[in-house]
Amino acid sequence: MSGFSPDSVSPDGDHKGSRGVRWARFLRDVLICSLGAYGGPESHIGVFLNRMVSKRKYLSEEELIELMALCSILPGPTST
């Protein structure tokens, strides 16, 4: 996940990652995913695949699955 770099700033002062990701848009997408992903891990994967991989292309499908697997081995609410 080297796409997000808080150090890079575009000439107009807008903070962007190295892939040109706007932070406001990214945070809005995360909010939409977190509010709309009721129904357990299967629902989360579907919503994240649709929004973060297919529509916005923040991650590849392999990167998302790897991050979901990492989170599932952590104890507590992060596992869901």
Secondary structure as GFF3:
##gff-version 3
##sequence-region A 1 80
A	DSSP	alpha_helix	23	36	.	.	.	ID=ss1
A	DSSP	alpha_helix	41	48	.	.	.	ID=ss2
A	DSSP	pi_helix	49	55	.	.	.	ID=ss3
A	DSSP	alpha_helix	61	73	.	.	.	ID=ss4
A	DSSP	three_ten_helix	77	79	.	.	.	ID=ss5
###
